[in-house]
Amino acid sequence: MSKRSHELKTPEDASDSSSEGPTDSKVVLKQKITLINGCAIIVGTIIGSGIFISPVGVFKEVNSVGLSLIVWAIGGFFSTIGALCYAELGTTIVKSGGDYAYIREFYGPLPAFLRLWIALLIIRPTSQAAIALTFSTYLVQPFFPNCAELMPESSVRLFAAVCLIVLSFVNCMSVRGATRVQDVFTAAKLFALAIIVIIGIVQICQGSYEYLTPEKAFEGTTSDIGKIVIAFYNSLYAYGGWNYLNFVTEEMKDPYKNLPRAIMISLPLVSVIYVTANIAYFTVLSPTEFGISNAVAVLFGDKTLGVMSWIIPVFVSLSCFGSVNGSIFTSSRLFFVGAREGQLPNILAMIHTKRYTPVPAIIFNCVMSLLYLVSGDIWSLITYFSFFNWLCVGMAILGLIWWRHKYPELQRPVKNHIALPITFFVASAFLVIMAVYAAPKECLIGACIVLSGIPVYFIGVRYQHKQPKWMDNGMNKCTVGLQSLLEVVFQEVME
């Protein structure tokens, strides 16, 4: 591993690098992500299977229509605050890599490596495998009406593997191709949710809003704070992905304008869609039906669309397909940046000489996801690290607050009122504490896996220059061989 330097850019630098000129012929990741592409990445990554499935998890905890809608609204508001803080981070530290890049700037290489270590080892590949499995399940489901338990598991996993491989291939071939896939599938999932919302509006106009009246909406509401917090966690899972655009900041056209604009368009849009979709569900489904359903959107479609009810599972599948694409696109950039900083093997810091895509990082990401796909239960692994995600987000926001005090003169194209990052940090800390309180065993296992990265860091990064000569030569030969095979080189240094 060797460090590839990449200095922070000023707004003027970014303007120069995004203009047409000699840099267009350089072997670098091109700035091709437009405002629309940025919105599609955020919206398309957030809206996966969550809104079609997670509403049940929220409702079961609070046992109330009214409070579940409030939880969804607060989850959207909370995610929007976080995204605004990340807009400030992304325009102050103009580096791809999201949390990893910010933690490295604020706290140094070891904490950043631990963030990268868990993202590489667990978080990104397991989440992609899980979403791909959901995609495959809903794709196959229409062929087994009312017999979901008869679906062959091998077929489900095979289609999930095809999903991962096809999307990785698209991402290897072209940035434009990957963003077009994201645009199309984001439009498809918005269309599906629009159908649900419109049906809900029609139902309300026809007087079907019994469970939304003040008398019924808060019937049976829980007073257990722990359950309300878990419901909030479930809603935040469905909003997950609001910070993904920060992983590709360097590839955005005019990130100082388009990053905050994409956030301000996307997060309110998703929040409104989520709340209105939940309202629509309750115009058709009773709280009892809602609580026992494994896939509330599918049940909603069965009761309202008749012979056309098959389109809901198909659209859920398409929604997951788009989410996998967005995750692959951003994950590969995270691994690319980690390798560029000298914390992963050099080959992952290389890009294709003609397609300008981080092919090795994309392939590595795909292989890791496929390994989890063919392994056993991946869902338990995901539960071990919910606290770690929020810990890293909280650390990034704390760094933002610290830099406000340490570097008050630093140019900040986006500067929120200090109350926003402070509020979000306190809320993130509360979520971490509650996660540890609610699931101490899982968090302890997760923490042990995180700490396992410390010896890896010292052996593979900090003291990698002391490795035996035969090992160093072997790695160099392997890197050169892969370079020739994949036609990749290090990114050229921008002047």
N, C-alpha and C positions, 0 to 999 in steps of 0.2 A: 504494500500500500504506500502510495506517495501522495503528498498533499498537492492539489491543484489550486492555486490561489485564485480568489474571486472577490475583488474589493466591492464595498458598497458603492452604489451609484447615487449620484445626485439627480434631481429632476432634469437638469440640463444634459447630463450624460445620457439619460434614458431617452430624451428627445432626439439626441444625435444618433443613438444606436438604432432607433426605430425608423429613421429616414432612409429613403432610397439612396443607394450609393455603393461604394466598394465593399461594404460589409455584407452585401447580399451574396457575394461569391465566397465568403468565408465559411468554413465548416463549423457552424455554430447552430444552436437551437434558435430557429427563426421566431420573430415576433409575429405570429399569425392569428392569435386568439383575439377576436373582436369582442365588442360589448355583448352582442347577441350570443356568441359562443360562450362567453363568461357566464351569462345568465343561464344558458343551457347546462353548463357544467354544475352550477350550484343547484338549480331546480332539479335537473335530471339525476343528480347524485342523491339529493335529499329524498325525493319521492321515489322510493323503491317499493318494497312490499309493506312498509310501515303503516301507511294510512289505510291499507286494505286489510291489515291484520291487527296491528297494535291497538286500535280503539277498544278491543275486547279487554286487553290487559289493563288499560286505564280504567275502564268502567268497573271491572271486577274488584279493583282495589277501593274505589270510592263509593261504589254501589249507588250511584246517583247520576241521572242524566245531566242535571244542571251543573253539578260540580265537575263532572268529566269534561263538559264544554269549557268551563273556566280553566281547568288544568291545561287543555289544549291551547287556549288563548295565551295563558301565562307562559307556556313552553315556547310558543312562537315569539312572544315579546322578549323573553330571556335570550333566545337564540339570536334575535335581531341585535340586541345589545352586544352580545359576544362578537357577532359579525362586524359590527361597527368598530369595536376595539381592534379586531383583526385588520380592518381597513386601514386604521392608523399604523398598525405594525407593518403591514405590507407595503405602505407608501413611505415608511421611515427606513425600514430595512428591506431594500428591493432585491431580495433573493428568493429563488424558488426553494421549496423544502418545508414551508409552513412552520409548525412548532419546532421542528428540528433546527432549522436555521436560526430561529429567534432564541431558543435555549442555548445554542452554541455562542451566540453573540453576548447573551446576558451572563451565562454561568460557566462557560468554558467547554472544553471538548468531552470530558467524562460524562457529565449529565446528558449532553447531546447524544453521545454514543449510546447510552442506556435507552434513550427515547428511540433511536434508530434501531437498536438491537431488538426491542420488543415489537416495533412496527414491522421489521423484517421477518422476525421469527414467528410471531403470533398474529398480531392485530390485522395487518393488511391481508395476508393469504387466507386466514380463517374467515374473515368477513366476506372476501370475494367468493370463497368456496360456498359459504352459507347462502349468499344471494344467488349464486349460480344454481344451487340446489333448489331454491325456491322458484327460480325461473323454470327449471326443468319440471318440477312438480306440477306447476300450473299449466305448463305446456302439454303435459301428458294427461292431466286430469280429465279434459273433455272426452277422451277416448275410454274412460272408465266411469261413466255417470253412476252416481250413487254407490260406487264400489271403490272408493279411494284406497281402501286397505289392500285391494288386489293389484295395485300398481306395482309392476316389477321394479325393485330397487336398483337393479343393474341398469335398466333403461333410464331411470331418473339420473343416475350418476353419469351415464354415458352422454346424455344430452347436456348435462352441466359441464362436462369436460369439453364437449364440442363448443359450447358457449365461450368458455375461457380461451380455447385455442383460436377460434375464429376472431374474437375481439383483440386478442394479442397480436395476431397477424395483421389486422387492420391498423392497429397502433404502430406496428413496425413499419408498415408501408408508407404511411403519410399522416402528418399532423392534421392536415385538412380533412382527410378521410375520417379520422377519429372524431373530429369536431362535428362533421356532418352527420355521422352516426348519432352523436349525442343530441344534435339539434332535432333530428327526425324522431328519435325515441322519446325525447322530452315532449315534443308536440303530441305524440301518441298517448302518453300517460296523462297529459293535460286534457286531451279530448275525452279519455275515459272518465276522468274526474268531473269534467263538465257535464257528461251524461248523468252521472250520479246526482250532481247538484241541481241540474234542471229537473230531473224527476222529483227531487225533494221539493223544489219550488212549486211544481204542479200539484204535488200531494198537499202542501200547505194551502194552496189556493182552493183545493177541494175540501178543505176542513180537516185534513188528517194531521193534526198536531197535538193530539191528546197528551202525549208524553213530554211535550215542550211547554205546557202551561205552568205557571208558577206553583199551582197546587200539586202537580205531579212531578215536576222536574227535580225537586229536592227531596222527594220521598225516600226514606231509607238511607240518607247521607251518613257516611261514617264520620266519627269524631276522632278516629285513631290517626294521630299525626304521622306515625310510621307508614301507614298504608297510603296516605296522601302523598308522602315523599316518594314512595315506590311508584305510584301512579305518575308522578311528575317525571321520574326516571324513564318510565315507559314512553311518555310523550317525547322526551328529549331523544330517545333512541330513534323515533320516527323523524325527528328534525336533524339527525346526524348527517354531517356533510356540509354544514354551513361554512366551514373554514377550508374546504378543499381547493377553492380557487387560489388561495395563498400558496399552494404547493407548485403552482405554475406561473408565478408572478413574472418571471423573466421572459416568458413567451407571450405576454399580453401586449397588445398595441396600446401605447400610452397608458401604462398601469396607474399613473397618478390620477387619471380621470376615470378610467374604465373599471378599475377594481372597486372603488366605493360606489360607483353608479350601479354596477352589477349587483352588489350587495343590497343597495337600497331598493332596487327593483325586485329582486328575487325573494328575499326573506318576507317582506309584507305579503307578496303574492302567495307564497307557500302557506303562510299563517292563515290567510283568508280562506284558501282552498281547504285546508285541514279542518277548520272550524265549521265551514259550510257543509263539507262532506259529512261530518259527524251529525250535524243537524238533519241532513237528508236521511241518514241511516235511521234516525229515531222517528221519522215520519212514516216509516214502513214497518220497522221492527219494534216489538215490545222489549222492555228491559230484560225480561226473562229470555227471549229469543236471542237478544244481543249477547247476553252473558254466557250462553252455552255454545255459541258459534265459534268454530276454529278459524273461519275466514268470513268476516262479516260482509265484505263486499260481494262475495259469491252468493251468500244467502240473500242479500239485497237484490241481486240480479235475478235470482230464481223466482223471487216474489213479484218482480215488476216487469221483467223483459220477456217472460214466456219462452217461446221457442228460440229467442235470440239471447237467452241467458248465458250461452257459451262464450259470448264476447267478453264478459267480465274476467273469467280466468285467463283468457288469451291476453287481455290488456294488462292484467297483473303480471303475466309472464314477460310481456314487452317492457313493462316498467322496470322489472328486475334486470332485464337485458341492458337497458340504458344505464342503470346504476352500476352494473359490473363494468361497463365501458368507462364511465367516469372514474371509477376507483382504479382501474388499470392505468388510465392516463395519468392520474395524479401520483399513484404509488411508484410508478417507474421513475418519475422525476424526483421523488424523495430518495430513492436508492441511488439515482444518478448524482444528486447533490452530495449525499453521504460519501460516495466514492471520490468525488471531486475534492472533498475536504480531507481525503486520505484516511477515512475511517471504514472503507470497504475496499475490496480488491479493485485494482486499476481498471480492469476490463469493464466494470460497470459505469465508469466515468467516460466512456467513449460513445460516439455517435456515428451513424452511417454517413459515409462520405458523400452520398448523393441524395439520400432521403431526409437527412438531418433529423433523424429520430434516435433516441437512446435505445437502440435495438438490444444490446446485452442486458440492460436493466429490465426491459419489457419481458424478455425471454426468462430471465431469472425469476421475476415476479410470477409469471405463468407457471413455471415448474413448481415453485413453492405452493401455489394454490392447488395445483393438481395433486401434489403429495397429500395435502390435507383432505382433498376430495375423496381419495381412495382409502383414507385412514378411518378410524372409528368416529366416535362422537366429537364433533367440533364445537358444538354449542356450549359445552361445559367450559372449554378453553376461553370462549368469548366472555363468559361471565366472570372469569378471573381478572379481567383487565378493564372493566368499566370504570373502576376507581382510578386506574393509571391514566386513562385518556383525560379525565377531568383534572388529575394532578398536573399533567403536562400543560393543559390549557391554562390552568391557574398560574403555573410558573411563568408562562409567556406573558400573561397579563400583569403579574407582579413585576416582571422585568420592564414592561412598558411604564408602569408607575415609577419604578426606580429611576429609569432613564429620564423621565420628566423632571425629577429632582436633580439628577447628576449632570444632565446635558440640557439645561433649559434653552440654550441658544441653538440647538440642533434644528435644522429645517424640517418641518412636519407639514407636508401638503394636506394631510387630513389630521385635524386635532380636535378630539372630542372633549367635552367638559370632563374634568377630572373625576366627577361623581360617577360617570359611566364605568370606567375601568375599576374603580374601587368597589362599586356595587357588584360588578360581575365577578371580581376576585373573591369577595366575601361569599357570594353564592356558590362559586366553584369549590371553595374550601369546605363549605357546609355539605355539599354533595359528596365530597371525598370522605369526610368524617362519617356521614350517614351510611355510606357504602361499607366502610370498615365496621361500623356498629351493627349493621344489618347482616353482613356476611363476613365475619372475621376470618373464618377458615379459608374461604375462597381468596380473600385479599392477602392472607399470609402466603398462600401458595403462589399467588401472582407476584408478590414482593420478592419471594425467593427466586423466582424465574428472572425477575428484573435484575437482582443482584448477581445472578450467574454471569451477567455480561461484564462484570468488573474484571475478572481474570482474563476474559477474552480481550478486553480493551488493552490491558497491560502487555499481554503476549503479542497480540496482532497489530496494535496501533502504537502504543507508547514506546515499546522497546522492540519494534519490528526490525530495526536496524541491527539488532543483536542476534537475529535468527541465523542458524547455520547456513554456510555458503551454499551447500547443496540444495537446501530448501528454497533459498532465494533464487538460485539458478533455475530450479524446477518451475517455480511460479512464473518467472520471466518467460521461459519457453512456452508454458501453457498460455500466457497472455498473448504472446506473439502469434501462436498458432490460432487462437480464437480471433485475433485481429484479422488475420488473413482469411479465415473462414467466413466471418461476418462482415468483412469490408468496413471496419470501423477504426476511428482514430480519436485522439483526444480533441476536445473542442479547442479551436484556436482562441488565443487571448485577444479580447477586444481592446482596441487602442482608445 
